[in-house]
Amino acid sequence: MATQFVSALADNALLLVAMAVMTAQGLPAFWIPWLKLMFTLSYVLLGPWVGVWADRWPKHGVMMAANGVKALACFAMLLGVNPLMAFALVGVGAAAYAPAKYGLLTELAKPAQLIVANAWIEISTVCAVLLGVVLGGALVSQAWLTLRVLPHAWIQVLGEGAYTSSVFLLLCLYVVAGGLNVWVPDSGVRYPPVNWSLRAVGVAFWQDQKTLWQDPLGGISLSVTTLFWGVGASLQLIVLAWAQAQLALDLSQAAYLQAATAVGVIAGAALAAKTVALDQAMKVLPVGVLLGLLLPLMWWISDWQTAVLLTALVGVVGGFFVVPMNALLQHRGVSLLSAGRSIAVQNVNENSSILLMMAAYSALLYFHAQVHVLVGALAAFITLTMGAVVWRHRRQKRLA
């Protein structure tokens, strides 16, 4: 949890610093969204390989190497490499890190412990996201930039850019995150070697997809987590637009609503850890329908106090809902495939969902859809999709 927290903290802070560097370099504003796009694309494009890598070596070593790649990206930025290219390299490290991290979880934790383990990983990640935004904001603030943090000799080596000390600090965080892996135990689990040819890896990954999707429990849990990540990415943007259009908040104030959602996710994850056993994970499926039914309440809210309560409640429902589904998917994945390969399949599907939902959101904005239309469309999509998932699960139980 410590190495995950520090690594995720640096990821989220670096996103803001990279944005500031691009702005300082005079790059066009339309380049900035590509930072997140390049980061997400790494998960999708490298999916067939990162799972194999995670299973090829001890996973704590893969996590250390992944943080090394992220540190290399910071060093490249210090040398003047385009921040977009450097952040794409961070995405490569993150893509390799994820199957090793979650794969190690399934190897170290017993099935009965998976929901609790996932809850704590989710809590540490959400806290890292929140504090990472705060840290990133501090590292691009005028107060920080006026400080003389690095010795003059270091400045001569690293350059005199406005954000040199900010990027260097994040490089150090990645080194710390990598170093913490020394204390991460080796599970001792080893997998047989695989054919590394392009065709063989691609065919094997396609077969892994089919295996997990066709499994009754694996397919349902994978469809739910895939939906959740795409919806979560869309909801972040919709909440910002809603807060500005309907609540008359500025962008910085609207960001507090996202923080309320994150706090709610922490509470929901902790509640799931205490109340849901792995063999009862499917019982939380109707909660996904509730998530869709909550969103239309946004139409009638006009004050920020009620908005905070609603966004926090949405976070609680989301956290309570997704943690058991993640744990179930990991359990089925390691049983059917392997730890690394199953997480790689999950990452490709979830990040593809993010890209598709972002494309749909952009298309609606292109046609000048109003905020209440965006809210209604997302609510209908969640409710109908989760309703179909619940129906499928009940049908499977009847036929079993």
CORHU-V534226 format. One record per pair of residues at least 12 apart in sequence whose ideal C-beta (glycine too) atoms are under 10 Angstrom apart, sorted by the first residue. I is the first residue (numbers start at 0). J is the second residue. If there is no record, write none. Layout:
<<I;J> <I;J>>
//
This chain:
<<0;116> <0;119> <0;120> <0;122> <0;123> <0;124> <0;126> <0;127> <0;179> <1;123> <1;175> <1;176> <1;179> <1;180> <1;182> <1;183> <2;59> <2;62> <2;63> <2;66> <2;96> <2;100> <2;123> <2;175> <2;176> <2;177> <2;178> <2;179> <2;180> <2;181> <2;182> <2;183> <3;62> <3;96> <3;100> <3;101> <3;104> <3;119> <3;120> <3;123> <3;124> <3;127> <3;176> <3;179> <3;183> <4;120> <4;122> <4;123> <4;124> <4;126> <4;127> <4;130> <4;131> <4;176> <4;179> <5;66> <5;123> <5;127> <5;172> <5;173> <5;174> <5;175> <5;176> <5;177> <5;178> <5;179> <6;62> <6;65> <6;66> <6;69> <6;92> <6;93> <6;96> <6;100> <6;124> <6;127> <6;172> <6;173> <6;175> <6;176> <6;177> <6;179> <6;180> <7;93> <7;96> <7;100> <7;120> <7;123> <7;124> <7;125> <7;126> <7;127> <7;128> <7;130> <7;131> <7;176> <8;123> <8;124> <8;126> <8;127> <8;128> <8;129> <8;130> <8;131> <8;132> <8;133> <8;134> <8;135> <8;169> <8;172> <8;173> <8;175> <8;176> <9;66> <9;69> <9;70> <9;73> <9;89> <9;127> <9;131> <9;134> <9;135> <9;168> <9;169> <9;170> <9;171> <9;172> <9;173> <9;174> <9;175> <9;176> <10;38> <10;69> <10;86> <10;89> <10;90> <10;92> <10;93> <10;96> <10;124> <10;127> <10;128> <10;131> <10;135> <10;169> <10;172> <10;173> <10;176> <11;124> <11;127> <11;128> <11;129> <11;130> <11;131> <11;132> <11;133> <11;134> <11;135> <12;127> <12;130> <12;131> <12;132> <12;133> <12;134> <12;135> <12;136> <12;137> <12;138> <12;139> <12;165> <12;168> <12;169> <12;172> <13;34> <13;38> <13;69> <13;72> <13;73> <13;76> <13;82> <13;85> <13;86> <13;89> <13;131> <13;134> <13;135> <13;138> <13;165> <13;166> <13;169> <13;170> <13;172> <13;173> <14;31> <14;34> <14;35> <14;38> <14;82> <14;86> <14;89> <14;131> <14;132> <14;135> <15;34> <15;131> <15;132> <15;133> <15;134> <15;135> <15;136> <15;137> <15;138> <15;139> <15;165> <16;73> <16;76> <16;82> <16;86> <16;134> <16;135> <16;136> <16;138> <16;139> <16;162> <16;165> <16;166> <16;168> <16;169> <17;31> <17;34> <17;38> <17;72> <17;73> <17;76> <17;81> <17;82> <17;83> <17;85> <17;86> <17;89> <17;135> <17;139> <17;162> <17;165> <17;166> <17;169> <18;30> <18;31> <18;32> <18;34> <18;35> <18;82> <18;86> <18;135> <18;139> <19;31> <19;82> <19;135> <19;136> <19;138> <19;139> <19;140> <19;144> <19;161> <19;162> <19;165> <20;76> <20;81> <20;82> <20;83> <20;85> <20;86> <20;139> <20;160> <20;161> <20;162> <20;163> <20;165> <20;166> <21;33> <21;34> <21;81> <21;82> <21;83> <21;86> <22;82> <22;139> <23;82> <23;139> <23;160> <23;161> <23;162> <24;79> <24;81> <24;82> <24;160> <26;81> <26;82> <26;83> <30;81> <30;82> <30;83> <31;82> <31;83> <32;357> <32;361> <33;82> <33;83> <33;86> <33;87> <34;82> <34;83> <34;85> <34;86> <34;87> <34;89> <34;90> <35;86> <35;90> <35;232> <35;353> <35;357> <36;83> <36;86> <36;87> <36;90> <36;353> <36;354> <36;357> <37;83> <37;84> <37;85> <37;86> <37;87> <37;88> <37;89> <37;90> <37;91> <38;86> <38;87> <38;88> <38;89> <38;90> <38;91> <38;93> <38;94> <38;350> <39;90> <39;93> <39;94> <39;232> <39;349> <39;350> <39;351> <39;353> <39;354> <39;357> <40;87> <40;90> <40;94> <40;350> <40;351> <40;354> <41;86> <41;87> <41;88> <41;89> <41;90> <41;91> <41;92> <41;93> <41;94> <41;95> <41;346> <41;350> <42;90> <42;91> <42;93> <42;94> <42;95> <42;97> <42;98> <42;343> <42;345> <42;346> <42;347> <42;348> <42;349> <42;350> <42;351> <42;353> <42;354> <43;90> <43;94> <43;346> <43;347> <43;348> <43;349> <43;350> <43;351> <43;353> <43;354> <44;90> <44;91> <44;94> <44;347> <44;350> <45;90> <45;91> <45;93> <45;94> <45;95> <45;343> <45;346> <45;347> <46;94> <46;97> <46;98> <46;204> <46;207> <46;208> <46;340> <46;342> <46;343> <46;344> <46;345> <46;346> <46;347> <46;348> <46;350> <46;351> <47;197> <47;199> <47;200> <47;201> <47;202> <47;203> <47;204> <47;205> <47;207> <47;208> <47;340> <47;343> <47;344> <47;347> <48;94> <48;95> <48;195> <48;197> <48;200> <48;201> <48;204> <48;343> <49;61> <49;65> <49;91> <49;93> <49;94> <49;95> <49;96> <49;97> <49;98> <49;99> <49;339> <49;340> <49;342> <49;343> <49;346> <49;347> <50;95> <50;97> <50;98> <50;99> <50;102> <50;193> <50;200> <50;203> <50;204> <50;207> <50;332> <50;336> <50;337> <50;338> <50;339> <50;340> <50;341> <50;342> <50;343> <50;344> <50;345> <50;346> <50;347> <51;98> <51;190> <51;192> <51;193> <51;194> <51;195> <51;199> <51;200> <51;203> <51;204> <51;337> <51;339> <51;340> <51;343> <52;64> <52;65> <52;94> <52;95> <52;98> <52;99> <52;195> <52;339> <52;343> <53;65> <53;95> <53;96> <53;97> <53;98> <53;99> <53;100> <53;101> <53;102> <53;103> <53;190> <53;337> <53;338> <53;339> <53;340> <53;342> <53;343> <54;98> <54;99> <54;102> <54;188> <54;189> <54;190> <54;191> <54;192> <54;193> <54;336> <54;337> <54;338> <54;339> <54;340> <54;341> <54;342> <54;343> <55;189> <55;190> <55;192> <55;193> <55;195> <55;339> <56;99> <56;189> <56;339> <57;99> <57;103> <57;180> <57;183> <57;184> <57;185> <57;186> <57;187> <57;188> <57;189> <58;96> <58;98> <58;99> <58;100> <58;101> <58;102> <58;103> <58;104> <58;106> <58;107> <58;180> <58;183> <58;184> <58;185> <58;186> <58;188> <58;338> <58;339> <59;99> <59;100> <59;103> <59;179> <59;180> <59;181> <59;182> <59;183> <59;184> <59;185> <59;186> <60;99> <60;180> <60;183> <60;185> <61;95> <61;96> <61;98> <61;99> <61;100> <61;102> <61;103> <61;180> <61;339> <62;92> <62;95> <62;96> <62;97> <62;99> <62;100> <62;102> <62;103> <62;176> <62;177> <62;179> <62;180> <62;183> <63;96> <63;99> <63;176> <63;177> <63;178> <63;179> <63;180> <63;181> <63;183> <64;92> <64;95> <64;96> <64;99> <64;177> <64;180> <65;89> <65;91> <65;92> <65;93> <65;94> <65;95> <65;96> <65;97> <65;98> <65;99> <65;100> <65;173> <65;176> <65;177> <65;180> <66;92> <66;93> <66;95> <66;96> <66;172> <66;173> <66;174> <66;175> <66;176> <66;177> <66;178> <66;179> <66;180> <67;92> <67;173> <67;174> <67;176> <67;177> <68;88> <68;89> <68;90> <68;91> <68;92> <68;93> <68;94> <68;95> <68;96> <68;173> <68;177> <69;85> <69;86> <69;88> <69;89> <69;90> <69;91> <69;92> <69;93> <69;95> <69;96> <69;169> <69;170> <69;172> <69;173> <69;174> <69;176> <69;177> <70;89> <70;92> <70;169> <70;170> <70;171> <70;172> <70;173> <70;174> <70;175> <70;176> <70;177> <71;85> <71;88> <71;89> <71;91> <71;92> <71;170> <71;173> <72;84> <72;85> <72;86> <72;87> <72;88> <72;89> <72;90> <72;91> <72;92> <72;166> <72;169> <72;170> <72;173> <73;85> <73;86> <73;88> <73;89> <73;165> <73;166> <73;167> <73;168> <73;169> <73;170> <73;171> <73;172> <73;173> <73;174> <74;88> <74;157> <74;166> <74;167> <74;170> <74;173> <75;88> <75;89> <75;166> <76;88> <76;89> <76;160> <76;162> <76;163> <76;165> <76;166> <76;167> <76;169> <76;170> <77;156> <77;157> <77;158> <77;160> <77;162> <77;163> <77;166> <77;167> <77;170> <78;157> <78;158> <79;158> <79;160> <82;162> <82;166> <85;166> <89;169> <89;173> <90;350> <92;173> <92;177> <93;346> <94;343> <94;346> <94;347> <94;350> <95;339> <95;343> <96;176> <97;339> <97;342> <97;343> <97;345> <97;346> <97;349> <97;350> <98;337> <98;338> <98;339> <98;340> <98;341> <98;342> <98;343> <98;344> <98;345> <98;346> <99;180> <99;183> <99;338> <99;339> <99;342> <100;120> <100;124> <100;183> <100;342> <101;116> <101;117> <101;120> <101;325> <101;328> <101;329> <101;332> <101;333> <101;338> <101;339> <101;341> <101;342> <101;343> <101;345> <101;346> <102;186> <102;188> <102;329> <102;332> <102;333> <102;337> <102;338> <102;339> <102;340> <102;341> <102;342> <102;343> <103;183> <103;184> <103;185> <103;186> <103;188> <103;338> <103;339> <103;342> <104;116> <104;117> <104;119> <104;120> <104;186> <104;325> <104;326> <104;329> <104;333> <104;338> <104;342> <105;117> <105;186> <105;188> <105;326> <105;328> <105;329> <105;330> <105;332> <105;333> <105;334> <105;337> <105;338> <105;339> <105;341> <105;342> <106;184> <106;185> <106;186> <106;187> <106;188> <106;333> <106;337> <106;338> <106;339> <107;183> <107;184> <107;185> <107;186> <107;187> <107;188> <107;338> <108;186> <108;326> <108;329> <108;330> <109;277> <109;330> <110;276> <110;277> <110;278> <110;326> <110;327> <110;329> <110;330> <110;333> <110;334> <111;276> <111;277> <111;278> <111;326> <111;330> <112;272> <112;277> <112;326> <113;277> <113;280> <113;322> <113;323> <113;325> <113;326> <113;327> <113;328> <113;329> <113;330> <113;333> <114;268> <114;271> <114;272> <114;273> <114;274> <114;275> <114;276> <114;277> <114;279> <114;280> <114;322> <114;323> <114;324> <114;325> <114;326> <114;327> <114;329> <114;330> <115;268> <115;269> <115;271> <115;272> <115;273> <115;275> <115;277> <115;322> <115;326> <116;272> <116;322> <116;325> <116;326> <116;329> <117;268> <117;271> <117;272> <117;321> <117;322> <117;323> <117;324> <117;325> <117;326> <117;327> <117;328> <117;329> <118;265> <118;267> <118;268> <118;269> <118;270> <118;271> <118;272> <118;273> <118;275> <118;318> <118;319> <118;322> <118;323> <118;325> <118;326> <119;268> <119;269> <119;272> <119;322> <120;268> <120;322> <120;325> <121;264> <121;265> <121;267> <121;268> <121;269> <121;271> <121;272> <121;318> <121;321> <121;322> <121;325> <122;264> <122;265> <122;266> <122;267> <122;268> <122;269> <122;272> <122;318> <122;322> <123;265> <124;261> <124;264> <124;265> <124;268> <125;258> <125;260> <125;261> <125;262> <125;263> <125;264> <125;265> <125;268> <125;314> <125;318> <126;261> <126;262> <126;265> <128;257> <128;258> <128;261> <128;264> <129;257> <129;258> <129;261> <129;262> <129;265> <131;169> <131;172> <132;254> <132;257> <132;258> <132;261> <133;258> <134;165> <134;168> <134;169> <134;172> <135;165> <135;169> <136;251> <136;254> <137;165> <138;162> <138;164> <138;165> <138;166> <138;168> <138;169> <139;161> <139;162> <139;165> <140;165> <143;162> <143;164> <143;165> <143;168> <144;161> <144;162> <144;163> <144;164> <144;165> <146;164> <147;164> <148;163> <148;164> <148;165> <148;167> <148;168> <149;163> <149;164> <149;167> <149;168> <153;167> <154;167> <157;170> <186;338> <188;333> <188;337> <188;338> <188;339> <190;336> <190;337> <190;338> <190;339> <190;340> <191;337> <193;337> <193;340> <203;336> <203;340> <204;340> <204;343> <204;344> <204;347> <205;344> <206;336> <206;340> <207;332> <207;335> <207;336> <207;337> <207;340> <207;341> <207;343> <207;344> <207;347> <208;221> <208;343> <208;344> <208;347> <208;348> <209;344> <210;331> <210;332> <210;335> <210;336> <210;340> <210;341> <210;344> <211;328> <211;331> <211;332> <211;335> <211;336> <211;340> <211;341> <211;344> <211;345> <211;348> <212;225> <212;344> <212;348> <213;335> <214;328> <214;331> <214;332> <214;334> <214;335> <214;336> <215;281> <215;331> <215;391> <215;392> <215;395> <215;396> <215;398> <215;399> <216;280> <216;281> <216;327> <216;328> <216;330> <216;331> <216;334> <216;335> <216;392> <216;395> <217;327> <217;328> <217;329> <217;330> <217;331> <217;332> <217;334> <217;335> <217;336> <217;341> <217;344> <217;345> <218;328> <218;331> <218;388> <218;391> <218;392> <218;395> <219;280> <219;281> <219;284> <219;324> <219;327> <219;328> <219;331> <219;388> <219;389> <219;391> <219;392> <219;395> <220;280> <220;281> <220;284> <220;321> <220;323> <220;324> <220;325> <220;326> <220;327> <220;328> <220;329> <220;330> <220;331> <220;332> <220;345> <220;388> <220;392> <221;324> <221;327> <221;328> <221;331> <221;332> <221;341> <221;344> <221;345> <221;348> <221;349> <222;324> <222;328> <222;348> <222;352> <222;384> <222;385> <222;387> <222;388> <222;391> <223;280> <223;281> <223;283> <223;284> <223;287> <223;320> <223;321> <223;323> <223;324> <223;325> <223;327> <223;328> <223;384> <223;385> <223;388> <223;392> <224;320> <224;321> <224;324> <224;325> <224;327> <224;328> <224;329> <224;345> <224;348> <224;349> <224;352> <225;328> <225;345> <225;347> <225;348> <225;349> <225;350> <225;351> <225;352> <225;353> <225;355> <226;287> <226;290> <226;321> <226;324> <226;348> <226;349> <226;352> <226;356> <226;380> <226;381> <226;384> <226;385> <226;388> <227;287> <227;290> <227;317> <227;320> <227;321> <227;324> <227;325> <227;349> <227;352> <227;381> <227;385> <228;321> <228;345> <228;346> <228;348> <228;349> <228;350> <228;351> <228;352> <228;353> <228;356> <229;348> <229;349> <229;350> <229;351> <229;352> <229;353> <229;354> <229;355> <229;356> <229;357> <229;359> <229;360> <229;380> <230;287> <230;290> <230;291> <230;294> <230;317> <230;352> <230;353> <230;356> <230;377> <230;380> <230;381> <230;384> <230;385> <231;260> <231;264> <231;314> <231;317> <231;321> <231;349> <231;352> <231;353> <231;356> <232;349> <232;350> <232;352> <232;353> <232;354> <232;355> <232;356> <232;357> <232;360> <233;352> <233;353> <233;355> <233;356> <233;357> <233;359> <233;360> <233;363> <233;373> <233;376> <233;377> <233;380> <233;381> <234;257> <234;260> <234;290> <234;294> <234;310> <234;313> <234;314> <234;317> <234;356> <234;360> <234;373> <234;374> <234;377> <234;381> <235;254> <235;256> <235;257> <235;260> <236;257> <236;356> <236;357> <236;360> <236;361> <236;364> <236;373> <237;294> <237;297> <237;360> <237;363> <237;370> <237;373> <237;374> <237;376> <237;377> <238;253> <238;254> <238;256> <238;257> <238;259> <238;260> <238;294> <238;297> <238;306> <238;309> <238;310> <238;313> <238;370> <238;374> <239;253> <239;254> <239;256> <239;257> <240;253> <240;360> <240;364> <240;369> <240;370> <240;373> <240;374> <241;253> <241;256> <241;294> <241;297> <241;298> <241;300> <241;306> <241;310> <241;370> <241;371> <241;373> <241;374> <242;254> <242;255> <242;256> <242;257> <242;297> <242;300> <242;303> <242;306> <242;310> <242;370> <243;370> <244;369> <244;370> <244;371> <244;373> <245;297> <245;298> <245;299> <245;300> <245;301> <245;306> <245;370> <245;371> <245;374> <246;297> <246;300> <246;301> <246;302> <246;303> <246;305> <246;306> <247;301> <247;303> <248;303> <248;306> <252;303> <253;303> <253;306> <255;303> <255;306> <255;307> <255;310> <256;303> <256;306> <256;307> <256;309> <256;310> <256;311> <256;313> <257;310> <257;314> <258;307> <258;310> <258;311> <258;314> <259;303> <259;306> <259;307> <259;308> <259;309> <259;310> <259;311> <259;312> <259;313> <259;314> <260;307> <260;309> <260;310> <260;311> <260;312> <260;313> <260;314> <260;315> <260;317> <260;318> <261;310> <261;311> <261;314> <261;318> <262;307> <262;310> <262;311> <262;314> <262;315> <262;318> <263;307> <263;308> <263;309> <263;310> <263;311> <263;312> <263;313> <263;314> <263;315> <263;316> <263;317> <263;318> <263;319> <264;311> <264;313> <264;314> <264;315> <264;316> <264;317> <264;318> <264;319> <264;320> <264;321> <264;322> <265;314> <265;315> <265;318> <266;311> <266;312> <266;314> <266;315> <266;318> <266;319> <267;286> <267;311> <267;312> <267;313> <267;314> <267;315> <267;316> <267;317> <267;318> <267;319> <267;320> <267;321> <267;322> <268;314> <268;315> <268;317> <268;318> <268;319> <268;320> <268;321> <268;322> <268;323> <268;325> <269;315> <269;318> <269;319> <269;322> <270;315> <270;318> <270;319> <270;322> <271;283> <271;286> <271;315> <271;318> <271;319> <271;320> <271;321> <271;322> <271;323> <271;324> <271;325> <271;326> <272;318> <272;319> <272;322> <272;323> <272;326> <274;319> <274;323> <275;319> <275;320> <275;322> <275;323> <275;326> <275;327> <276;323> <276;326> <277;323> <277;326> <277;327> <277;329> <277;330> <278;327> <278;330> <279;323> <279;327> <280;322> <280;323> <280;324> <280;325> <280;326> <280;327> <280;328> <280;330> <281;323> <281;324> <281;327> <281;389> <281;392> <281;393> <281;395> <281;396> <282;323> <283;316> <283;319> <283;320> <283;321> <283;322> <283;323> <283;324> <283;327> <284;320> <284;323> <284;324> <284;385> <284;386> <284;388> <284;389> <284;390> <284;391> <284;392> <284;393> <285;320> <285;385> <285;386> <285;388> <285;389> <285;392> <286;315> <286;316> <286;317> <286;319> <286;320> <286;321> <286;323> <286;324> <286;385> <287;316> <287;317> <287;320> <287;321> <287;324> <287;381> <287;382> <287;384> <287;385> <287;386> <287;388> <287;389> <288;320> <288;381> <288;382> <288;383> <288;384> <288;385> <288;386> <288;388> <288;389> <289;312> <289;313> <289;316> <289;319> <289;320> <289;381> <289;382> <289;385> <290;312> <290;313> <290;316> <290;317> <290;319> <290;320> <290;321> <290;378> <290;381> <290;382> <290;385> <291;316> <291;377> <291;378> <291;379> <291;380> <291;381> <291;382> <291;383> <291;384> <291;385> <291;386> <292;316> <292;378> <292;381> <292;382> <292;385> <293;309> <293;310> <293;312> <293;313> <293;316> <293;317> <293;378> <293;381> <293;382> <294;309> <294;313> <294;373> <294;374> <294;375> <294;376> <294;377> <294;378> <294;379> <294;380> <294;381> <294;382> <295;371> <295;374> <295;375> <295;377> <295;378> <295;379> <295;382> <296;309> <296;312> <296;313> <296;374> <296;378> <297;309> <297;310> <297;313> <297;370> <297;371> <297;373> <297;374> <297;375> <297;377> <297;378> <298;370> <298;371> <298;374> <298;375> <298;378> <320;385> <325;345> <328;341> <328;342> <328;344> <328;345> <329;341> <329;342> <329;345> <332;344> <332;345> <356;377> <356;380> <359;376> <359;377> <359;380> <360;373> <360;376> <360;377> <363;376> <363;377>>
//
